[in-house]
Amino acid sequence: MSFEVNGKTFETDEEGYMVNLLEWEPGCAEAMAKLEDQPLTDAHWEVINFLREYYDEYQIAPAVRVLTKAIGKKLGKEKGNSKYLYELFPYGPGKQACKYAGLPKPTGCV
Amino acid sequence: MADVKKFMYVNRKAPYGTIYALESLEVVLIGAAFDQDVSLAFVDDGVYQLTKDQDTTGVGIKNFSKTYSALGDYEVSKIYVDQESLDERGLTLDDLQHLVWEDEDDDWAEKDSIRVLSRAEMADLFEEQDVVLSF
């Protein structure tokens, strides 16, 4: 599978996760979100950027429980809860936000 | 929670060259979701897994050593290192990454995760476990 941004092709696995993490650019998130009819607001970008920073620091996509706690610590309690994150990413903040961020599926996620 | 078991993951191999170290780390991160009493032991060449400033450019493998710092986020806070194994390799605690966890019951105070044990203490600790997984 693959998607295109400005004429450039990006390869994905069978579940839509990018094969080459290093190729990611913001346009990739927009394109993958569009495929799932998911508009991206600033609130979505806040989570996507957070995930990219987390990956850069720890080399893993965090489990959703860990993500929720870490978001609460960094961005405030009103954002560090499942309700807020699932409203932004109805397919699951781990799976969906990691996909748009160009990260692999969270470790331990089925 | 009567059914909490003591799980110990024993890491004996150098980080690269075999898949054991990475597999162990992934199993620990996955297993952390199950609310068991988890501890990690690093013995023999396994102590190299925790060394700081690892650089894998030459071997073309992802440097996953940064991931050990995430263990605290996963509430894995008991990391035991064998003193003799360090000595035999000319290493000290200063050669290892500084790993911490935050204690929820103590106003999120940062505490050290790594404890260095003598081989005898390590043996006692193995004795206490319900499950020992060796990598």
gemmi code that builds the backbone of each chain (N, CA, C; Angstrom):
import gemmi

chains = {
    "A": [
        ("MET", (0.833, -1.204, 0.000), (0.000, 0.000, 0.000), (0.868, 1.254, 0.000)),
        ("SER", (0.264, 2.363, -0.399), (1.022, 3.614, -0.395), (0.058, 4.795, -0.473)),
        ("PHE", (0.579, 5.980, -0.243), (-0.192, 7.205, -0.477), (0.746, 8.238, -1.076)),
        ("GLU", (0.134, 9.317, -1.590), (0.959, 10.319, -2.254), (0.822, 11.687, -1.614)),
        ("VAL", (1.909, 12.401, -1.534), (1.882, 13.801, -1.103), (2.683, 14.601, -2.127)),
        ("ASN", (2.027, 15.570, -2.757), (2.676, 16.417, -3.774), (3.480, 15.597, -4.793)),
        ("GLY", (2.875, 14.523, -5.258), (3.535, 13.729, -6.287), (4.571, 12.742, -5.775)),
        ("LYS", (4.861, 12.790, -4.458), (5.838, 11.856, -3.907), (5.094, 10.672, -3.264)),
        ("THR", (5.565, 9.460, -3.550), (4.880, 8.273, -3.040), (5.507, 7.786, -1.735)),
        ("PHE", (4.650, 7.484, -0.759), (5.114, 6.946, 0.527), (4.532, 5.563, 0.722)),
        ("GLU", (5.397, 4.627, 1.051), (4.975, 3.243, 1.192), (4.425, 2.996, 2.601)),
        ("THR", (3.359, 2.185, 2.696), (2.828, 1.815, 4.013), (2.658, 0.301, 4.087)),
        ("ASP", (2.515, -0.205, 5.310), (2.249, -1.636, 5.473), (0.753, -1.891, 5.263)),
        ("GLU", (0.319, -3.140, 5.489), (-1.078, -3.491, 5.170), (-2.084, -2.770, 6.060)),
        ("GLU", (-1.602, -2.223, 7.196), (-2.521, -1.495, 8.074), (-2.401, 0.017, 7.915)),
        ("GLY", (-1.569, 0.455, 6.974), (-1.470, 1.876, 6.694), (-0.372, 2.615, 7.448)),
        ("TYR", (0.467, 1.875, 8.199), (1.575, 2.529, 8.898), (2.751, 2.707, 7.939)),
        ("MET", (3.421, 3.845, 8.054), (4.524, 4.115, 7.137), (5.661, 3.118, 7.324)),
        ("VAL", (6.249, 2.702, 6.217), (7.340, 1.728, 6.264), (8.642, 2.419, 6.671)),
        ("ASN", (8.885, 3.588, 6.110), (10.118, 4.308, 6.430), (9.826, 5.540, 7.289)),
        ("LEU", (10.106, 5.409, 8.573), (9.801, 6.481, 9.532), (10.509, 7.785, 9.198)),
        ("LEU", (11.681, 7.661, 8.598), (12.499, 8.848, 8.351), (11.940, 9.722, 7.231)),
        ("GLU", (11.051, 9.129, 6.413), (10.485, 9.895, 5.291), (9.393, 10.864, 5.721)),
        ("TRP", (8.889, 10.706, 6.944), (7.712, 11.442, 7.381), (7.872, 12.952, 7.227)),
        ("GLU", (6.810, 13.597, 6.787), (6.736, 15.057, 6.801), (5.289, 15.403, 7.154)),
        ("PRO", (5.030, 16.639, 7.616), (3.667, 16.965, 8.057), (2.592, 16.602, 7.023)),
        ("GLY", (2.918, 16.756, 5.745), (1.955, 16.415, 4.691), (1.514, 14.957, 4.746)),
        ("CYS", (2.367, 14.091, 5.256), (2.026, 12.671, 5.373), (0.859, 12.487, 6.346)),
        ("ALA", (0.914, 13.201, 7.470), (-0.165, 13.104, 8.455), (-1.481, 13.536, 7.828)),
        ("GLU", (-1.443, 14.666, 7.105), (-2.650, 15.177, 6.452), (-3.203, 14.136, 5.472)),
        ("ALA", (-2.308, 13.544, 4.690), (-2.743, 12.592, 3.669), (-3.343, 11.329, 4.289)),
        ("MET", (-2.690, 10.794, 5.330), (-3.201, 9.582, 5.977), (-4.528, 9.854, 6.683)),
        ("ALA", (-4.652, 11.052, 7.275), (-5.894, 11.422, 7.947), (-7.040, 11.548, 6.939)),
        ("LYS", (-6.718, 12.096, 5.784), (-7.730, 12.284, 4.747), (-8.287, 10.942, 4.276)),
        ("LEU", (-7.418, 9.936, 4.195), (-7.845, 8.594, 3.794), (-8.884, 8.017, 4.761)),
        ("GLU", (-8.833, 8.483, 5.999), (-9.777, 7.981, 7.015), (-10.840, 9.030, 7.355)),
        ("ASP", (-10.977, 10.060, 6.513), (-11.937, 11.142, 6.730), (-11.804, 11.768, 8.115)),
        ("GLN", (-10.576, 11.921, 8.565), (-10.324, 12.470, 9.893), (-9.710, 13.855, 9.745)),
        ("PRO", (-10.495, 14.920, 10.061), (-9.882, 16.247, 9.988), (-8.830, 16.422, 11.087)),
        ("LEU", (-7.772, 17.158, 10.789), (-6.731, 17.396, 11.800), (-6.769, 18.842, 12.277)),
        ("THR", (-7.085, 19.024, 13.550), (-7.088, 20.351, 14.152), (-5.776, 20.552, 14.913)),
        ("ASP", (-5.620, 21.754, 15.495), (-4.427, 22.011, 16.310), (-4.321, 21.011, 17.460)),
        ("ALA", (-5.476, 20.624, 18.002), (-5.478, 19.672, 19.125), (-4.922, 18.322, 18.680)),
        ("HIS", (-5.264, 17.903, 17.447), (-4.696, 16.650, 16.922), (-3.187, 16.779, 16.749)),
        ("TRP", (-2.788, 17.924, 16.204), (-1.355, 18.135, 15.953), (-0.537, 18.132, 17.236)),
        ("GLU", (-1.171, 18.632, 18.321), (-0.486, 18.655, 19.605), (-0.106, 17.223, 20.013)),
        ("VAL", (-1.037, 16.283, 19.802), (-0.784, 14.885, 20.159), (0.224, 14.256, 19.194)),
        ("ILE", (0.059, 14.537, 17.907), (0.979, 13.984, 16.903), (2.411, 14.448, 17.186)),
        ("ASN", (2.564, 15.737, 17.440), (3.906, 16.259, 17.724), (4.468, 15.687, 19.018)),
        ("PHE", (3.589, 15.497, 19.992), (4.027, 14.908, 21.251), (4.577, 13.502, 21.007)),
        ("LEU", (3.850, 12.718, 20.206), (4.278, 11.345, 19.906), (5.616, 11.314, 19.179)),
        ("ARG", (5.806, 12.251, 18.277), (7.080, 12.279, 17.548), (8.240, 12.607, 18.487)),
        ("GLU", (7.983, 13.535, 19.409), (9.025, 13.860, 20.397), (9.307, 12.667, 21.309)),
        ("TYR", (8.249, 11.955, 21.697), (8.407, 10.792, 22.574), (9.236, 9.720, 21.862)),
        ("TYR", (8.926, 9.521, 20.589), (9.660, 8.510, 19.819), (11.131, 8.904, 19.678)),
        ("ASP", (11.337, 10.186, 19.435), (12.701, 10.668, 19.270), (13.516, 10.428, 20.545)),
        ("GLU", (12.858, 10.616, 21.680), (13.573, 10.463, 22.953), (13.741, 8.998, 23.360)),
        ("TYR", (12.697, 8.183, 23.184), (12.716, 6.814, 23.729), (12.750, 5.712, 22.673)),
        ("GLN", (12.607, 6.071, 21.407), (12.643, 5.084, 20.317), (11.490, 4.085, 20.350)),
        ("ILE", (10.395, 4.438, 21.016), (9.200, 3.595, 20.953), (7.947, 4.467, 20.847)),
        ("ALA", (6.900, 3.856, 20.305), (5.582, 4.477, 20.364), (4.953, 3.996, 21.666)),
        ("PRO", (4.593, 4.916, 22.575), (4.149, 4.486, 23.903), (2.788, 3.794, 23.878)),
        ("ALA", (2.586, 2.880, 24.821), (1.266, 2.269, 25.013), (0.283, 3.379, 25.383)),
        ("VAL", (-0.989, 3.182, 25.083), (-1.969, 4.255, 25.242), (-2.054, 4.728, 26.701)),
        ("ARG", (-1.917, 3.793, 27.633), (-1.937, 4.130, 29.062), (-0.768, 5.066, 29.425)),
        ("VAL", (0.393, 4.779, 28.857), (1.581, 5.592, 29.104), (1.449, 6.944, 28.412)),
        ("LEU", (0.906, 6.921, 27.207), (0.680, 8.155, 26.454), (-0.259, 9.089, 27.218)),
        ("THR", (-1.349, 8.521, 27.725), (-2.347, 9.323, 28.434), (-1.718, 10.025, 29.641)),
        ("LYS", (-0.942, 9.274, 30.391), (-0.299, 9.846, 31.575), (0.723, 10.922, 31.189)),
        ("ALA", (1.504, 10.619, 30.156), (2.551, 11.562, 29.744), (1.953, 12.851, 29.181)),
        ("ILE", (0.851, 12.726, 28.440), (0.169, 13.916, 27.910), (-0.347, 14.763, 29.066)),
        ("GLY", (-0.914, 14.100, 30.070), (-1.436, 14.814, 31.239), (-0.353, 15.625, 31.921)),
        ("LYS", (0.820, 15.040, 31.984), (1.931, 15.708, 32.649), (2.434, 16.900, 31.832)),
        ("LYS", (2.503, 16.701, 30.505), (3.078, 17.735, 29.648), (2.063, 18.805, 29.260)),
        ("LEU", (0.839, 18.394, 28.919), (-0.125, 19.346, 28.353), (-1.276, 19.681, 29.297)),
        ("GLY", (-1.299, 19.066, 30.466), (-2.353, 19.393, 31.428), (-3.352, 18.266, 31.600)),
        ("LYS", (-3.914, 18.209, 32.824), (-4.825, 17.125, 33.197), (-6.031, 17.014, 32.283)),
        ("GLU", (-6.556, 18.186, 31.827), (-7.775, 18.149, 31.010), (-7.534, 17.427, 29.673)),
        ("LYS", (-6.261, 17.241, 29.318), (-5.951, 16.538, 28.071), (-5.427, 15.129, 28.329)),
        ("GLY", (-5.003, 14.877, 29.551), (-4.422, 13.572, 29.866), (-5.461, 12.572, 30.321)),
        ("ASN", (-6.511, 12.399, 29.526), (-7.509, 11.381, 29.868), (-8.049, 10.742, 28.600)),
        ("SER", (-8.566, 9.520, 28.750), (-9.008, 8.743, 27.594), (-10.114, 9.452, 26.821)),
        ("LYS", (-11.012, 10.109, 27.529), (-12.156, 10.721, 26.855), (-11.677, 11.751, 25.837)),
        ("TYR", (-10.814, 12.650, 26.299), (-10.290, 13.700, 25.426), (-9.570, 13.090, 24.224)),
        ("LEU", (-8.719, 12.097, 24.488), (-7.897, 11.533, 23.416), (-8.728, 10.695, 22.436)),
        ("TYR", (-9.720, 9.977, 22.957), (-10.573, 9.177, 22.057), (-11.497, 10.062, 21.231)),
        ("GLU", (-11.864, 11.231, 21.762), (-12.674, 12.148, 20.964), (-11.874, 12.671, 19.776)),
        ("LEU", (-10.592, 12.896, 20.007), (-9.735, 13.353, 18.912), (-9.467, 12.225, 17.918)),
        ("PHE", (-9.188, 11.044, 18.466), (-8.790, 9.903, 17.627), (-9.712, 8.718, 17.914)),
        ("PRO", (-10.880, 8.683, 17.273), (-11.875, 7.661, 17.607), (-11.409, 6.223, 17.359)),
        ("TYR", (-10.429, 6.019, 16.493), (-9.937, 4.653, 16.271), (-8.919, 4.237, 17.344)),
        ("GLY", (-8.730, 5.085, 18.331), (-7.758, 4.781, 19.377), (-6.562, 5.700, 19.245)),
        ("PRO", (-6.262, 6.475, 20.296), (-5.169, 7.452, 20.214), (-3.826, 6.785, 19.921)),
        ("GLY", (-3.613, 5.582, 20.455), (-2.357, 4.893, 20.178), (-2.239, 4.609, 18.698)),
        ("LYS", (-3.172, 3.803, 18.214), (-3.099, 3.359, 16.822), (-3.154, 4.510, 15.824)),
        ("GLN", (-4.213, 5.333, 15.961), (-4.478, 6.329, 14.920), (-3.465, 7.477, 14.935)),
        ("ALA", (-3.177, 8.006, 16.120), (-2.251, 9.140, 16.197), (-0.834, 8.701, 15.832)),
        ("CYS", (-0.452, 7.493, 16.238), (0.882, 6.988, 15.879), (1.000, 6.846, 14.375)),
        ("LYS", (-0.069, 6.389, 13.750), (-0.050, 6.218, 12.292), (0.201, 7.562, 11.618)),
        ("TYR", (-0.574, 8.589, 12.012), (-0.417, 9.908, 11.392), (0.964, 10.506, 11.689)),
        ("ALA", (1.519, 10.114, 12.848), (2.832, 10.650, 13.235), (3.968, 9.909, 12.526)),
        ("GLY", (3.595, 8.897, 11.729), (4.621, 8.161, 10.990), (5.357, 7.136, 11.837)),
        ("LEU", (4.790, 6.813, 13.013), (5.443, 5.865, 13.917), (4.889, 4.465, 13.692)),
        ("PRO", (5.601, 3.450, 14.208), (5.026, 2.106, 14.152), (3.847, 1.997, 15.118)),
        ("LYS", (3.096, 0.923, 14.985), (2.003, 0.670, 15.923), (2.609, 0.498, 17.306)),
        ("PRO", (1.925, 1.044, 18.357), (2.522, 0.959, 19.696), (2.881, -0.480, 20.062)),
        ("THR", (3.991, -0.648, 20.758), (4.430, -1.967, 21.204), (3.363, -2.588, 22.091)),
        ("GLY", (2.950, -3.785, 21.751), (1.948, -4.462, 22.575), (0.532, -4.206, 22.130)),
        ("CYS", (0.385, -3.440, 21.061), (-0.933, -3.109, 20.550), (-1.323, -4.165, 19.517)),
        ("VAL", (-2.558, -4.693, 19.597), (-2.928, -5.748, 18.641), (-3.819, -5.229, 17.514)),
    ],
    "B": [
        ("MET", (-5.495, -7.635, 45.495), (-4.918, -8.243, 44.283), (-4.093, -9.464, 44.676)),
        ("ALA", (-4.807, -10.509, 44.963), (-4.137, -11.703, 45.483), (-3.350, -12.432, 44.409)),
        ("ASP", (-3.722, -12.200, 43.154), (-3.081, -12.998, 42.113), (-1.900, -12.300, 41.449)),
        ("VAL", (-1.337, -11.283, 42.117), (-0.138, -10.639, 41.578), (1.061, -11.562, 41.771)),
        ("LYS", (1.736, -11.843, 40.689), (2.905, -12.719, 40.760), (4.176, -11.907, 40.596)),
        ("LYS", (5.236, -12.449, 41.157), (6.538, -11.796, 40.996), (7.219, -12.332, 39.739)),
        ("PHE", (7.369, -11.446, 38.778), (8.006, -11.794, 37.502), (9.409, -11.210, 37.459)),
        ("MET", (10.365, -12.018, 37.119), (11.699, -11.464, 36.911), (12.204, -11.802, 35.509)),
        ("TYR", (12.671, -10.767, 34.835), (13.267, -10.940, 33.509), (14.778, -10.873, 33.678)),
        ("VAL", (15.455, -11.953, 33.317), (16.905, -12.021, 33.505), (17.593, -11.819, 32.154)),
        ("ASN", (18.453, -10.802, 32.107), (19.123, -10.448, 30.851), (20.614, -10.751, 30.954)),
        ("ARG", (21.076, -11.674, 30.120), (22.460, -12.160, 30.243), (23.335, -11.841, 29.040)),
        ("LYS", (22.746, -11.313, 27.972), (23.521, -11.187, 26.732), (23.793, -9.731, 26.358)),
        ("ALA", (24.868, -9.537, 25.601), (25.199, -8.205, 25.104), (24.041, -7.691, 24.232)),
        ("PRO", (23.875, -6.350, 24.151), (22.692, -5.795, 23.493), (22.550, -6.126, 22.008)),
        ("TYR", (23.644, -6.179, 21.278), (23.527, -6.397, 19.832), (24.209, -7.722, 19.468)),
        ("GLY", (23.988, -8.203, 18.273), (24.575, -9.484, 17.885), (23.582, -10.622, 17.997)),
        ("THR", (22.718, -10.561, 18.991), (21.583, -11.469, 19.055), (20.344, -10.610, 19.317)),
        ("ILE", (19.170, -11.221, 19.168), (17.927, -10.479, 19.313), (17.414, -10.503, 20.768)),
        ("TYR", (18.113, -11.240, 21.644), (17.601, -11.460, 23.001), (17.309, -10.175, 23.776)),
        ("ALA", (18.242, -9.216, 23.748), (18.074, -8.013, 24.562), (16.832, -7.225, 24.133)),
        ("LEU", (16.692, -7.043, 22.830), (15.541, -6.285, 22.321), (14.231, -7.034, 22.584)),
        ("GLU", (14.262, -8.347, 22.379), (13.052, -9.149, 22.621), (12.635, -9.048, 24.084)),
        ("SER", (13.608, -9.152, 24.965), (13.322, -9.055, 26.394), (12.657, -7.721, 26.713)),
        ("LEU", (13.249, -6.645, 26.207), (12.727, -5.308, 26.468), (11.285, -5.178, 25.950)),
        ("GLU", (11.023, -5.713, 24.783), (9.668, -5.625, 24.231), (8.681, -6.434, 25.059)),
        ("VAL", (9.095, -7.609, 25.501), (8.208, -8.422, 26.333), (7.915, -7.700, 27.651)),
        ("VAL", (8.928, -7.055, 28.211), (8.732, -6.310, 29.456), (7.699, -5.187, 29.250)),
        ("LEU", (7.846, -4.455, 28.141), (6.939, -3.326, 27.884), (5.513, -3.818, 27.644)),
        ("ILE", (5.382, -4.927, 26.944), (4.051, -5.485, 26.703), (3.479, -6.020, 28.013)),
        ("GLY", (4.317, -6.763, 28.748), (3.871, -7.383, 29.995), (3.515, -6.371, 31.067)),
        ("ALA", (4.064, -5.149, 30.950), (3.831, -4.121, 31.969), (2.354, -3.767, 32.078)),
        ("ALA", (1.577, -4.084, 31.039), (0.147, -3.764, 31.057), (-0.621, -4.665, 32.023)),
        ("PHE", (-0.007, -5.746, 32.479), (-0.758, -6.742, 33.246), (-0.663, -6.590, 34.769)),
        ("ASP", (-0.098, -5.451, 35.224), (-0.082, -5.160, 36.659), (0.501, -6.266, 37.517)),
        ("GLN", (1.608, -6.840, 37.101), (2.296, -7.821, 37.935), (3.467, -7.131, 38.639)),
        ("ASP", (4.074, -7.841, 39.556), (5.250, -7.309, 40.245), (6.478, -7.645, 39.392)),
        ("VAL", (6.946, -6.650, 38.641), (7.997, -6.905, 37.649), (9.348, -6.397, 38.111)),
        ("SER", (10.367, -7.211, 37.943), (11.730, -6.707, 38.114), (12.625, -7.246, 37.001)),
        ("LEU", (13.688, -6.503, 36.761), (14.639, -6.875, 35.717), (15.997, -7.120, 36.362)),
        ("ALA", (16.671, -8.165, 35.908), (18.030, -8.417, 36.397), (18.987, -8.392, 35.218)),
        ("PHE", (20.128, -7.757, 35.429), (21.156, -7.704, 34.390), (22.415, -8.353, 34.930)),
        ("VAL", (22.777, -9.478, 34.332), (23.954, -10.223, 34.786), (24.809, -10.616, 33.574)),
        ("ASP", (26.038, -11.040, 33.841), (26.988, -11.402, 32.778), (27.070, -10.259, 31.743)),
        ("ASP", (27.144, -10.611, 30.441), (27.232, -9.561, 29.411), (25.962, -8.706, 29.341)),
        ("GLY", (24.913, -9.140, 30.006), (23.667, -8.363, 30.042), (23.866, -6.962, 30.595)),
        ("VAL", (24.898, -6.773, 31.432), (25.129, -5.437, 32.004), (25.444, -4.412, 30.908)),
        ("TYR", (25.982, -4.889, 29.775), (26.270, -3.959, 28.664), (25.002, -3.326, 28.098)),
        ("GLN", (23.864, -3.973, 28.283), (22.614, -3.424, 27.747), (22.306, -2.052, 28.327)),
        ("LEU", (22.743, -1.822, 29.562), (22.398, -0.569, 30.242), (23.459, 0.515, 30.108)),
        ("THR", (24.554, 0.230, 29.401), (25.615, 1.239, 29.326), (25.124, 2.484, 28.588)),
        ("LYS", (25.677, 3.643, 28.980), (25.264, 4.886, 28.314), (26.076, 5.118, 27.045)),
        ("ASP", (25.636, 6.109, 26.284), (26.315, 6.532, 25.048), (26.559, 5.384, 24.071)),
        ("GLN", (25.584, 4.505, 23.920), (25.734, 3.455, 22.916), (25.600, 4.075, 21.523)),
        ("ASP", (26.373, 3.563, 20.580), (26.351, 4.073, 19.215), (26.332, 2.880, 18.271)),
        ("THR", (25.228, 2.721, 17.558), (25.076, 1.526, 16.718), (25.304, 1.826, 15.236)),
        ("THR", (25.818, 3.025, 14.943), (26.003, 3.389, 13.529), (26.784, 2.305, 12.780)),
        ("GLY", (27.835, 1.792, 13.412), (28.694, 0.818, 12.755), (28.037, -0.524, 12.489)),
        ("VAL", (27.041, -0.894, 13.281), (26.437, -2.214, 13.117), (25.101, -2.182, 12.364)),
        ("GLY", (24.619, -0.975, 12.071), (23.403, -0.859, 11.270), (22.154, -1.405, 11.938)),
        ("ILE", (22.103, -1.314, 13.273), (20.934, -1.780, 14.022), (20.405, -0.598, 14.813)),
        ("LYS", (19.084, -0.548, 14.980), (18.502, 0.553, 15.745), (19.067, 0.563, 17.163)),
        ("ASN", (19.459, 1.751, 17.623), (19.946, 1.908, 18.997), (18.739, 1.984, 19.922)),
        ("PHE", (18.386, 0.847, 20.509), (17.188, 0.844, 21.367), (17.517, 1.137, 22.825)),
        ("SER", (18.778, 1.520, 23.095), (19.153, 1.736, 24.500), (18.372, 2.891, 25.124)),
        ("LYS", (17.922, 3.839, 24.284), (17.138, 4.962, 24.830), (15.821, 4.481, 25.433)),
        ("THR", (15.361, 3.329, 24.978), (14.053, 2.839, 25.422), (14.065, 2.443, 26.906)),
        ("TYR", (15.244, 2.089, 27.437), (15.294, 1.739, 28.868), (14.818, 2.896, 29.745)),
        ("SER", (15.026, 4.137, 29.261), (14.555, 5.298, 30.044), (13.042, 5.363, 30.120)),
        ("ALA", (12.355, 4.665, 29.216), (10.890, 4.704, 29.238), (10.320, 3.707, 30.245)),
        ("LEU", (11.152, 2.821, 30.779), (10.643, 1.796, 31.699), (9.918, 2.418, 32.890)),
        ("GLY", (10.426, 3.549, 33.378), (9.781, 4.243, 34.490), (8.346, 4.630, 34.150)),
        ("ASP", (8.116, 5.110, 32.919), (6.771, 5.465, 32.459), (5.852, 4.248, 32.480)),
        ("TYR", (6.433, 3.074, 32.269), (5.669, 1.824, 32.258), (5.575, 1.203, 33.655)),
        ("GLU", (5.966, 1.992, 34.658), (5.928, 1.569, 36.057), (6.798, 0.348, 36.341)),
        ("VAL", (7.864, 0.227, 35.582), (8.874, -0.795, 35.872), (10.014, -0.071, 36.582)),
        ("SER", (10.110, -0.292, 37.877), (11.007, 0.544, 38.675), (12.076, -0.257, 39.397)),
        ("LYS", (12.088, -1.584, 39.202), (13.062, -2.408, 39.920), (14.038, -3.045, 38.935)),
        ("ILE", (15.198, -2.430, 38.837), (16.209, -2.901, 37.907), (17.462, -3.257, 38.705)),
        ("TYR", (17.796, -4.528, 38.705), (18.920, -5.014, 39.508), (20.104, -5.362, 38.628)),
        ("VAL", (21.285, -4.901, 39.040), (22.497, -5.155, 38.273), (23.486, -5.908, 39.162)),
        ("ASP", (24.086, -6.932, 38.594), (25.018, -7.783, 39.343), (26.400, -7.120, 39.467)),
        ("GLN", (26.800, -6.886, 40.705), (28.073, -6.207, 40.974), (29.271, -6.935, 40.352)),
        ("GLU", (29.331, -8.246, 40.560), (30.468, -9.013, 40.042), (30.552, -8.931, 38.517)),
        ("SER", (29.397, -8.948, 37.868), (29.395, -8.856, 36.401), (29.985, -7.519, 35.944)),
        ("LEU", (29.641, -6.444, 36.685), (30.237, -5.135, 36.375), (31.746, -5.190, 36.584)),
        ("ASP", (32.151, -5.692, 37.744), (33.588, -5.754, 38.092), (34.371, -6.520, 37.030)),
        ("GLU", (33.857, -7.679, 36.654), (34.567, -8.536, 35.699), (34.785, -7.835, 34.355)),
        ("ARG", (33.926, -6.855, 34.064), (34.030, -6.152, 32.780), (34.625, -4.756, 32.931)),
        ("GLY", (35.129, -4.447, 34.098), (35.745, -3.139, 34.331), (34.744, -2.002, 34.267)),
        ("LEU", (33.476, -2.296, 34.588), (32.445, -1.264, 34.554), (32.049, -0.862, 35.978)),
        ("THR", (31.532, 0.364, 36.110), (30.955, 0.788, 37.388), (29.561, 1.338, 37.109)),
        ("LEU", (28.859, 1.648, 38.185), (27.508, 2.206, 38.057), (27.522, 3.463, 37.181)),
        ("ASP", (28.622, 4.228, 37.221), (28.728, 5.457, 36.425), (28.730, 5.203, 34.919)),
        ("ASP", (29.061, 3.977, 34.513), (29.055, 3.660, 33.084), (27.648, 3.341, 32.590)),
        ("LEU", (26.708, 3.205, 33.507), (25.340, 2.841, 33.124), (24.462, 4.083, 33.018)),
        ("GLN", (23.395, 3.964, 32.259), (22.434, 5.056, 32.155), (21.820, 5.322, 33.529)),
        ("HIS", (21.437, 6.574, 33.749), (20.753, 6.908, 34.990), (19.254, 6.720, 34.770)),
        ("LEU", (18.718, 5.626, 35.277), (17.299, 5.335, 35.050), (16.493, 5.697, 36.297)),
        ("VAL", (15.368, 6.368, 36.077), (14.544, 6.803, 37.204), (13.079, 6.444, 36.986)),
        ("TRP", (12.343, 6.468, 38.071), (10.886, 6.323, 38.006), (10.290, 7.364, 38.939)),
        ("GLU", (9.000, 7.670, 38.738), (8.351, 8.682, 39.574), (7.384, 8.007, 40.530)),
        ("ASP", (7.565, 8.289, 41.798), (6.751, 7.650, 42.826), (5.454, 8.424, 43.047)),
        ("GLU", (4.368, 7.824, 42.588), (3.049, 8.443, 42.681), (2.667, 8.730, 44.142)),
        ("ASP", (3.108, 7.849, 45.041), (2.739, 7.979, 46.456), (3.634, 8.964, 47.197)),
        ("ASP", (4.580, 9.554, 46.499), (5.519, 10.473, 47.137), (5.621, 11.750, 46.303)),
        ("ASP", (4.437, 12.278, 45.905), (4.353, 13.504, 45.123), (5.213, 13.441, 43.853)),
        ("TRP", (5.197, 12.285, 43.201), (5.900, 12.079, 41.929), (7.391, 12.366, 42.023)),
        ("ALA", (7.966, 12.086, 43.175), (9.412, 12.280, 43.327), (10.164, 11.301, 42.422)),
        ("GLU", (11.215, 11.813, 41.791), (12.043, 10.954, 40.936), (12.966, 10.093, 41.783)),
        ("LYS", (12.930, 8.792, 41.541), (13.782, 7.895, 42.310), (14.588, 7.008, 41.376)),
        ("ASP", (15.758, 6.588, 41.853), (16.612, 5.725, 41.036), (15.990, 4.342, 40.866)),
        ("SER", (16.065, 3.801, 39.662), (15.538, 2.469, 39.398), (16.594, 1.385, 39.580)),
        ("ILE", (17.846, 1.750, 39.303), (18.893, 0.734, 39.300), (19.439, 0.499, 40.702)),
        ("ARG", (19.512, -0.777, 41.080), (20.174, -1.152, 42.322), (21.221, -2.221, 42.019)),
        ("VAL", (22.419, -1.985, 42.524), (23.493, -2.947, 42.293), (23.500, -3.944, 43.456)),
        ("LEU", (23.473, -5.229, 43.119), (23.439, -6.284, 44.136), (24.649, -7.199, 43.991)),
        ("SER", (25.073, -7.760, 45.104), (26.113, -8.787, 45.030), (25.491, -10.051, 44.440)),
        ("ARG", (26.352, -10.962, 43.988), (25.826, -12.177, 43.353), (24.968, -12.983, 44.345)),
        ("ALA", (25.369, -12.952, 45.608), (24.614, -13.689, 46.629), (23.230, -13.078, 46.824)),
        ("GLU", (23.182, -11.725, 46.851), (21.883, -11.051, 46.993), (20.998, -11.332, 45.776)),
        ("MET", (21.636, -11.362, 44.617), (20.912, -11.635, 43.377), (20.288, -13.038, 43.433)),
        ("ALA", (21.052, -13.991, 43.944), (20.557, -15.363, 44.053), (19.333, -15.426, 44.974)),
        ("ASP", (19.397, -14.686, 46.079), (18.252, -14.642, 46.996), (17.017, -14.078, 46.311)),
        ("LEU", (17.259, -13.036, 45.504), (16.158, -12.380, 44.805), (15.498, -13.352, 43.812)),
        ("PHE", (16.313, -14.138, 43.111), (15.782, -15.145, 42.179), (14.879, -16.118, 42.927)),
        ("GLU", (15.321, -16.485, 44.127), (14.593, -17.432, 44.979), (13.162, -16.969, 45.255)),
        ("GLU", (12.988, -15.633, 45.403), (11.683, -15.076, 45.787), (10.669, -15.042, 44.641)),
        ("GLN", (11.127, -15.271, 43.410), (10.252, -15.038, 42.258), (9.269, -16.176, 42.024)),
        ("ASP", (8.102, -15.827, 41.473), (7.167, -16.851, 41.021), (7.523, -17.300, 39.609)),
        ("VAL", (7.929, -16.333, 38.788), (8.244, -16.633, 37.399), (9.580, -15.980, 37.039)),
        ("VAL", (10.480, -16.748, 36.459), (11.750, -16.185, 35.991), (11.851, -16.426, 34.488)),
        ("LEU", (11.985, -15.343, 33.737), (12.116, -15.464, 32.279), (13.537, -15.072, 31.900)),
        ("SER", (14.226, -15.986, 31.260), (15.639, -15.770, 30.981), (15.866, -15.444, 29.507)),
        ("PHE", (16.593, -14.362, 29.286), (16.892, -13.946, 27.907), (18.393, -13.872, 27.687)),
    ],
}
model = gemmi.Model(1)
for chain_id, residues in chains.items():
    chain = gemmi.Chain(chain_id)
    for i, (resn, *xyz) in enumerate(residues, 1):
        res = gemmi.Residue()
        res.name, res.seqid = resn, gemmi.SeqId(i, " ")
        for name, pos in zip(("N", "CA", "C"), xyz):
            atom = gemmi.Atom()
            atom.name, atom.element = name, gemmi.Element(name[0])
            atom.pos, atom.b_iso = gemmi.Position(*pos), 0.0
            res.add_atom(atom)
        chain.add_residue(res)
    model.add_chain(chain)
structure = gemmi.Structure()
structure.add_model(model)
structure.setup_entities()
